[in-house]
Amino acid sequence: MATYQEFIQQNEDRDGVRFSWNLWPSSRLEATRLVVPVSCLFTPLKERPDLPPVQYEPVLCSRANCKAVLNPLCQVDFRAKIWACNFCFQRNPVSSHCMY
Protein backbone atom coordinates (compact mmCIF):
# COMPACT_ATOMS: atom_id res chain seq x y z
CA MET A 1 0.00 0.00 0.00
CA ALA A 2 1.27 3.46 -0.92
CA THR A 3 1.89 6.08 1.73
CA TYR A 4 -0.06 9.32 1.83
CA GLN A 5 2.98 11.21 0.51
CA GLU A 6 3.24 8.82 -2.47
CA PHE A 7 -0.50 9.24 -3.11
CA ILE A 8 -0.15 13.04 -3.19
CA GLN A 9 2.90 12.78 -5.49
CA GLN A 10 1.05 10.44 -7.90
CA ASN A 11 -1.90 12.84 -8.14
CA GLU A 12 0.43 15.78 -8.67
CA ASP A 13 2.29 13.93 -11.43
CA ARG A 14 -0.99 12.95 -13.13
CA ASP A 15 -2.88 16.25 -12.92
CA GLY A 16 -0.15 18.89 -12.78
CA VAL A 17 -1.72 20.51 -9.70
CA ARG A 18 0.20 21.14 -6.46
CA PHE A 19 -1.35 22.56 -3.30
CA SER A 20 0.53 24.10 -0.39
CA TRP A 21 -1.89 22.28 1.93
CA ASN A 22 -3.84 19.09 1.33
CA LEU A 23 -6.65 20.07 3.73
CA TRP A 24 -8.55 23.34 4.03
CA PRO A 25 -8.66 24.89 7.51
CA SER A 26 -11.90 23.87 9.22
CA SER A 27 -12.37 27.10 11.18
CA ARG A 28 -11.50 30.77 11.04
CA LEU A 29 -9.13 30.28 13.97
CA GLU A 30 -7.20 27.53 12.14
CA ALA A 31 -7.04 29.75 9.04
CA THR A 32 -5.46 32.60 11.03
CA ARG A 33 -2.84 30.23 12.47
CA LEU A 34 -1.58 29.09 9.07
CA VAL A 35 2.07 29.89 8.48
CA VAL A 36 2.09 28.93 4.78
CA PRO A 37 -0.68 30.57 2.69
CA VAL A 38 -3.26 28.30 1.11
CA SER A 39 -2.34 28.26 -2.56
CA CYS A 40 -2.39 26.16 -5.70
CA LEU A 41 0.12 25.78 -8.52
CA PHE A 42 -1.51 24.65 -11.77
CA THR A 43 0.53 23.54 -14.77
CA PRO A 44 -1.76 23.97 -17.81
CA LEU A 45 0.85 22.87 -20.36
CA LYS A 46 1.78 19.64 -18.57
CA GLU A 47 2.40 16.88 -21.09
CA ARG A 48 0.08 13.91 -20.73
CA PRO A 49 1.16 10.84 -22.70
CA ASP A 50 -2.20 9.14 -22.10
CA LEU A 51 -4.06 11.74 -24.24
CA PRO A 52 -4.23 11.16 -28.00
CA PRO A 53 -3.02 13.98 -30.27
CA VAL A 54 -5.62 16.27 -31.80
CA GLN A 55 -6.10 15.59 -35.52
CA TYR A 56 -7.25 19.06 -36.66
CA GLU A 57 -5.94 22.61 -36.92
CA PRO A 58 -6.19 24.90 -33.85
CA VAL A 59 -9.56 26.61 -33.35
CA LEU A 60 -8.97 30.38 -33.28
CA CYS A 61 -11.01 33.21 -31.80
CA SER A 62 -13.11 34.92 -34.47
CA ARG A 63 -12.30 38.48 -33.37
CA ALA A 64 -9.91 40.05 -35.92
CA ASN A 65 -7.38 41.46 -33.47
CA CYS A 66 -7.41 38.56 -30.94
CA LYS A 67 -6.85 35.15 -32.58
CA ALA A 68 -6.51 33.28 -29.26
CA VAL A 69 -6.69 29.49 -29.43
CA LEU A 70 -9.36 27.24 -27.91
CA ASN A 71 -7.70 25.51 -24.94
CA PRO A 72 -8.66 23.52 -21.84
CA LEU A 73 -9.01 26.72 -19.80
CA CYS A 74 -11.76 28.18 -22.03
CA GLN A 75 -15.38 27.89 -21.05
CA VAL A 76 -17.25 25.71 -23.53
CA ASP A 77 -21.03 25.43 -23.76
CA PHE A 78 -21.50 22.04 -25.40
CA ARG A 79 -25.26 22.44 -25.68
CA ALA A 80 -25.06 25.73 -27.59
CA LYS A 81 -21.78 24.67 -29.30
CA ILE A 82 -19.94 27.89 -28.43
CA TRP A 83 -16.79 28.73 -26.49
CA ALA A 84 -15.74 31.96 -24.79
CA CYS A 85 -12.31 33.46 -25.42
CA ASN A 86 -10.35 34.04 -22.20
CA PHE A 87 -8.73 37.22 -23.50
CA CYS A 88 -11.44 39.20 -25.29
CA PHE A 89 -14.54 37.31 -24.03
CA GLN A 90 -15.80 36.85 -27.59
CA ARG A 91 -18.28 33.98 -27.96
CA ASN A 92 -17.16 31.74 -30.82
CA PRO A 93 -18.79 28.78 -32.52
CA VAL A 94 -17.27 25.36 -31.94
CA SER A 95 -16.65 23.46 -35.19
CA SER A 96 -18.26 20.07 -35.62
CA HIS A 97 -14.85 18.38 -35.89
CA CYS A 98 -14.03 19.55 -32.31
CA MET A 99 -17.08 17.91 -30.78
CA TYR A 100 -16.52 14.21 -30.28
trRosetta pair geometry for C-beta under 8 A, 3 or more apart (Angstrom, degrees):
i j d omega theta_ij theta_ji phi_ij phi_ji
2 6 4.1 -121 -173 91 104 128
2 7 5.4 133 114 -57 121 78
2 10 7.3 0 176 -16 163 138
3 6 4.8 98 53 7 75 101
3 7 7.0 -131 100 -6 42 88
4 7 5.4 -51 -150 34 35 117
4 8 6.5 36 152 -19 66 102
5 8 5.8 -51 -149 35 32 111
5 9 6.4 31 152 -18 64 108
6 9 5.5 -55 -145 39 33 113
6 10 6.3 37 154 -23 66 104
7 10 5.8 -53 -148 33 28 111
7 11 6.6 24 155 -14 62 106
8 11 6.0 -59 -151 39 30 108
8 12 6.3 31 152 -19 65 109
8 22 6.3 -78 -107 -94 128 135
9 12 5.6 -55 -145 38 31 113
9 13 6.3 32 155 -19 65 106
10 13 5.8 -55 -147 37 29 110
10 14 6.3 25 156 -17 64 110
11 14 5.7 -58 -144 39 31 110
11 15 5.9 -5 170 9 69 115
11 17 7.6 -47 141 63 91 92
12 15 6.7 -69 -128 52 21 87
12 16 7.4 74 -179 -96 54 12
12 17 6.6 -121 -123 71 61 49
12 18 5.2 45 -133 -86 119 81
15 46 7.9 82 137 68 29 159
16 42 6.7 64 121 -167 91 53
16 43 3.6 -109 -180 61 112 102
16 44 7.4 166 121 -61 143 17
16 46 3.4 -143 -87 -19 143 158
17 40 6.4 -16 -167 -171 95 104
17 41 7.2 155 -157 81 45 55
17 42 5.4 -5 -109 -107 80 70
17 43 7.4 -141 -67 19 41 77
18 40 7.2 153 81 -159 46 54
18 41 4.5 -8 60 56 97 105
19 22 6.1 130 83 -85 126 47
19 38 7.8 -12 -171 -163 98 71
19 39 7.2 164 -153 88 56 46
19 40 5.3 -23 -101 -103 72 75
19 41 7.8 -162 -73 21 27 71
20 36 5.1 -152 166 142 125 119
20 37 6.6 59 69 85 164 54
20 38 6.2 -166 63 -135 113 31
20 39 4.7 55 -9 47 125 82
20 40 7.6 -108 -2 -66 79 38
21 24 7.2 121 105 -86 124 33
21 34 7.6 -67 -55 -135 147 126
21 36 6.9 155 -53 90 96 113
21 38 5.6 -54 26 -114 122 79
24 38 7.0 47 -123 -132 70 147
25 28 7.9 102 122 -96 125 13
25 30 3.7 179 -161 107 107 107
25 31 4.1 176 76 -68 154 69
25 33 7.9 148 -125 50 138 86
25 34 6.4 -104 -57 -51 134 118
25 38 7.5 -112 -7 -58 97 135
26 30 5.8 54 44 27 65 153
27 30 4.8 99 55 7 78 100
27 31 7.0 -138 98 -5 44 88
28 31 5.5 -53 -150 36 35 116
28 32 6.5 33 153 -19 66 104
29 32 6.0 -55 -151 35 31 108
29 33 6.6 24 153 -15 63 110
30 33 5.8 -63 -149 39 33 110
30 34 7.2 56 151 -47 62 87
31 34 6.0 -29 -162 -8 37 116
31 38 7.9 -45 -137 -18 89 129
34 37 6.8 102 124 -102 126 31
34 38 6.7 -32 -177 -38 168 85
43 46 4.2 79 112 -50 113 106
44 71 7.5 51 169 155 127 128
44 72 6.8 -175 -158 65 97 112
44 73 6.1 -21 -131 -47 141 120
48 51 4.6 59 97 1 110 111
56 59 8.0 34 113 -50 116 86
56 95 7.8 -148 152 87 155 140
56 97 5.1 129 -86 130 159 129
56 98 7.1 -115 66 -75 148 68
58 69 4.7 -39 179 -137 127 117
58 70 7.1 173 -175 38 75 81
59 69 6.8 110 69 -160 55 65
59 70 4.0 4 75 10 110 128
59 83 7.7 81 119 41 136 144
59 92 7.6 148 155 126 107 137
59 94 7.1 13 -163 -134 161 62
59 95 6.2 -153 -108 8 119 110
59 98 5.9 0 -51 -74 145 143
60 67 5.1 -19 -168 -152 120 67
60 68 7.1 141 -156 73 64 33
60 69 6.0 -41 -100 -97 59 60
60 70 7.7 -107 -65 -12 16 82
61 66 4.4 -52 94 105 140 121
61 67 5.7 -147 52 -99 91 12
61 68 4.4 46 -17 45 127 78
61 69 7.6 -92 -18 -56 81 21
61 70 8.0 150 -58 -52 65 69
61 85 4.4 43 -110 -94 129 136
61 87 7.4 -95 -42 50 165 107
61 88 6.6 115 174 40 153 118
61 90 5.5 102 -169 63 109 128
61 92 5.7 -134 -135 -56 54 146
62 90 6.3 -145 55 144 82 138
62 92 4.9 158 -4 -117 104 102
62 93 7.7 51 -40 21 139 78
63 66 4.0 52 78 12 112 120
63 67 7.5 -116 76 -35 71 48
63 85 7.0 -82 10 5 119 165
63 88 5.2 -70 33 93 163 159
63 90 4.5 -160 -36 -52 116 160
64 67 8.0 -7 175 -43 22 90
66 85 6.2 31 158 -179 151 161
66 87 5.9 160 -151 87 110 121
66 88 4.5 -87 -95 -8 142 140
66 90 6.5 -167 24 6 163 135
68 85 5.1 121 56 -152 131 107
68 86 6.6 -145 162 45 160 80
68 87 4.9 160 -55 16 146 125
68 88 7.2 -177 -1 9 125 95
70 74 5.6 -83 -147 26 62 156
70 76 7.8 62 -158 -82 112 113
70 83 5.6 62 -121 96 110 163
70 92 7.6 -127 -73 82 106 136
70 94 7.6 102 -117 -114 156 87
70 98 7.2 -3 102 -136 161 152
71 74 5.6 115 55 -12 60 99
71 86 7.8 -45 49 -3 107 131
73 86 6.1 14 113 -67 106 150
74 83 5.0 44 141 178 129 116
74 84 6.3 177 -171 69 89 59
74 85 6.9 -31 -125 -111 117 27
74 86 5.8 -116 -96 -37 72 97
75 83 6.7 160 87 -155 49 67
75 84 4.7 4 61 39 101 111
76 82 7.6 178 -153 95 56 40
76 83 4.5 -24 -104 -101 74 95
76 84 7.9 -149 -75 15 35 70
76 94 6.6 59 -149 -71 107 143
77 80 4.3 9 117 41 123 103
77 81 7.3 -57 96 1 78 16
77 82 5.2 7 51 57 107 81
77 83 7.3 -172 20 -83 67 43
78 81 6.9 25 -165 -80 33 52
78 94 7.9 -38 -114 42 50 160
78 99 7.1 127 -145 -124 89 110
81 93 6.3 19 126 -158 93 75
81 94 4.8 -126 -177 48 71 101
81 99 6.8 -47 -122 -59 101 142
82 91 5.0 14 171 179 133 98
82 92 6.3 149 -160 75 77 36
82 93 5.8 -53 -104 -103 72 40
82 94 6.2 -154 -95 -12 16 89
83 91 7.5 161 80 -153 29 56
83 92 5.5 -26 63 64 78 92
83 94 5.5 88 -18 -69 101 101
84 89 6.0 -10 -175 -151 104 53
84 90 7.3 162 -151 78 57 36
84 91 5.6 -29 -96 -98 73 65
84 92 7.6 157 -96 17 22 79
85 88 5.0 6 98 51 135 78
85 89 6.1 -96 70 -40 82 10
85 90 4.6 25 16 46 126 81
85 91 7.9 -127 3 -67 81 22
85 92 6.4 74 -42 -13 94 118
86 89 7.9 20 -148 -71 11 54
94 98 5.1 -109 -180 72 95 132
94 99 6.2 95 128 -49 121 100
95 98 5.0 99 64 -3 80 102
95 99 7.7 -158 97 -3 48 85
96 99 6.0 -59 -153 36 41 107
